[in-house]
Amino acid sequence: MKKIILPLLALILISCEAPNYYYQVYKTNSDNGSFKNNKIVFEDNNCSVYYNLWGDRGNIGFSIYNKTESDLTINLTKTFFVMNGIAYEYFQNRTFSKSTNNGTTVTSYNYPYNWNNNITNVAGTTSTSYSTQFTEKPELIIPPKTLINISEFNIVNTNYLNCDLEKYPWRKNVRTLNFGKN
């Protein structure tokens, strides 16, 4: 009995261990923007641009709010995301499609409760499909006093690796690195 209890107790203790998750967090600052509600905000008399950098993998998406009483037009053919000196175009002339499929299968059996003991199998399938397709617009129009969200690129796609940082740090071993503009 003791031979069974000891391994069982060890198994229970091992399975109770909490998973060890950690996050890499980048702290940013801006020379021209201001910080409001955990967002970096750039604004003038026409619009406000909000960056919320708390997205997964450093999603560099942003929101533009039109402050004016007329439409605000954003020309995406002249709009870029620039990282480390490399420009990535927001407008890529893509076509998007969305499909919805609905299907039903009916199978019924007529069990042999009648006098001739014949089994009947009836099967049928019904399927309906809908598809919507649209092409990316080269311009975005923001109506007065409204907001539009733009999300396309991520700053990082993997964890940042450095010899001075442990890959899976313990809580007491958390380290930071500092980077300047250069």
PyMOL commands that set and color helices and strands:
alter all, ss='L'
color gray80, all
select helices_A, chain A and resi 2-15+76-78+171-173
alter helices_A, ss='H'
color red, helices_A
select strands_A, chain A and resi 34-36+39-43+47-51+62-66+72-75+80-83+86-89+95-110+120-135+139-142+147-150
alter strands_A, ss='S'
color yellow, strands_A
deselect
rebuild
show_as cartoon
